[in-house]
């Protein structure tokens, strides 16, 4: 199944956090917080401004982003869980070496 978000909505797949603390303690699933970092899977065409023109989104597919803890709507598409948020709920894009290091670790 394919899903295409409308307007200024963004589909994000959460990136799982480490299951161990910095001290090596394994954190059980029930005690872990939901990650606030994810990868953009799909984006809508953009939002219409007051002038009626379509303004494209700043995020694009493949970006690693940070978003609010209680942002968006959780949905299940196929067998996977995703989060659908408005672009304004995305706090920022993770760029550079930090994103590359995290991608290699995953």
C-alpha positions in Angstrom: 0.0 0.0 0.0 1.3 3.5 -0.9 0.4 6.6 1.1 0.7 10.2 -0.1 0.1 12.9 2.5 -1.8 16.0 1.6 -1.0 19.7 2.0 1.8 20.4 4.6 1.8 16.9 6.2 4.9 14.8 6.7 5.0 11.0 7.2 7.8 10.0 9.7 9.1 6.6 10.7 10.5 6.7 14.3 14.1 5.8 14.7 14.5 3.4 17.7 16.7 4.6 20.5 19.4 2.6 22.2 18.2 -0.2 24.5 21.2 0.4 26.8 22.0 3.4 29.0 25.4 5.0 28.8 26.4 2.9 31.9 25.5 -0.3 30.1 22.2 -0.9 31.9 19.6 -2.5 29.6 16.3 -0.5 29.6 13.1 -2.6 29.2 10.6 -1.6 26.6 8.0 -0.6 29.2 10.5 2.0 30.6 11.7 3.5 27.3 10.3 6.7 26.0 9.1 7.0 22.5 11.8 8.5 20.3 11.5 12.0 19.1 13.7 11.4 16.1 12.7 10.0 12.8 13.2 9.7 9.1 10.9 11.4 6.7 9.2 8.8 4.5 6.8 11.0 2.5 5.9 14.7 2.2 2.8 16.5 0.9 3.0 19.0 -2.0 3.1 22.0 0.4 0.8 24.6 2.0 -1.2 27.2 0.2 -0.4 30.7 1.3 -2.7 33.7 1.7 -1.8 34.6 -1.9 -3.1 31.2 -3.1 0.3 30.0 -4.3 1.6 26.6 -3.2 4.7 26.9 -0.9 6.8 23.8 -0.9 8.0 22.2 2.3 11.5 22.6 3.8 11.8 18.9 4.6 12.2 16.2 2.0 12.2 12.4 1.9 15.2 10.9 3.6 15.8 13.8 6.1 16.3 12.9 9.7 14.2 15.2 11.9 13.3 16.0 15.5 9.7 16.4 16.3 7.6 17.2 19.4 7.0 14.4 21.9 3.2 14.5 21.6 3.1 15.6 17.9 1.0 14.1 15.1 -1.1 11.1 14.7 0.2 7.5 14.9 -1.0 5.2 12.1 -0.3 1.7 10.9 0.2 1.3 7.2 0.7 -2.3 6.2 2.7 -3.8 9.0 4.7 -0.7 9.9 3.9 2.2 12.4 4.3 5.7 11.2 3.6 9.2 12.5 1.8 11.9 10.4 2.6 15.4 11.5 2.2 18.9 10.1 5.5 20.5 9.0 5.2 23.0 11.8 5.5 20.2 14.3 8.9 19.3 13.0 11.5 21.1 15.1 14.4 20.7 12.9 16.5 18.6 10.5 19.5 16.7 11.8 22.4 17.5 9.4 26.0 16.5 8.9 28.1 14.0 10.8 25.6 13.3 13.6 23.0 12.0 11.1 25.6 9.9 9.4 26.8 8.3 12.7 23.3 7.5 13.8 22.5 6.0 10.4 25.5 3.7 10.6 24.6 2.6 14.1 21.1 1.6 13.1 
